[in-house]
Amino acid sequence: MIEFFFKHPIGAIGYAFLSVAIFSIWIHRKIWVWASLFGVSLAFATYGNVITLQGFIPLGILAGCYFFAKEDISQFWRLFASMSAAIITIALYTHFIKGFNNILLFQGFRSSPSAIAMNIYANYDKAAASLLILGIYLKVIKSKKELSHMLLVTVPWMILSTILIISLSQYLQIVTWDPKLPTISLPWLFVQLFFVVVPEEVFYRGFIQKEIRKNLNNRFSGLFAVLATSLLFSLIHLFFIPNLAFIACTFVMSLFYGGIYEITQKIESAIITHYATNICHFFFFTYPMLA
């Protein structure tokens, strides 16, 4: 991570301000706060060639889509805004939209000799899109009472889901017991939170799952929303690790993330469960899977 700052000092400041902007949503949820921090981030990211002017176009359109998706307007235009937001965000998350030069932090990284090699990027496009969802569309916890109630329900679910997911992964022979403390642990924890877990949960659970449930609006809508979102979540991961056993585990993991969000209706529950699972996976088992 230190090398990253030395190699890309201006771009690194852009990433730092983007992370602070995301965190500020939970500290003082005012548009002038997170939008100002995002503006500073965009300025440094542009000067540091992390984002080009071409990248501003999808972000601007995306902001408008999320704004209209939450408004009380006609069903047709809400659905149009929601579908457009989903398509653009998926394109950003899978890096199909040009205009972003996400910085490669670690190339060919192996967490252990038995693991597959992987490249770890700081995905500015992914995090920027998630900030728009958080700032414009999605509600977050505002009080200590909400936080306490959420943790009371989430922690047992998190422990159970992590045990079951890891057990399934071992059964399918894609991971094995492999305790370790890699040299990249601290930067990995930071990147995982702000550029992987938060972006994935606020979009898949906080937007896609929520929109499916809202539009169906029947007694089975919650269950269908969890299943449909988990299918999409796992299929998107085919772009990164095209292994059927890994995708099957990803689908089951997503069921747990979607399940706790459906129970609590708090995006923090899904974020905590997802982050805890990834941490356990990274430090105690083959990551991301056996070669």
Order of alpha helices (4+ residues) and beta strands (2+ residues): alpha-alpha-alpha-alpha-alpha-beta-beta-alpha-alpha-alpha-alpha-alpha-alpha-alpha-alpha
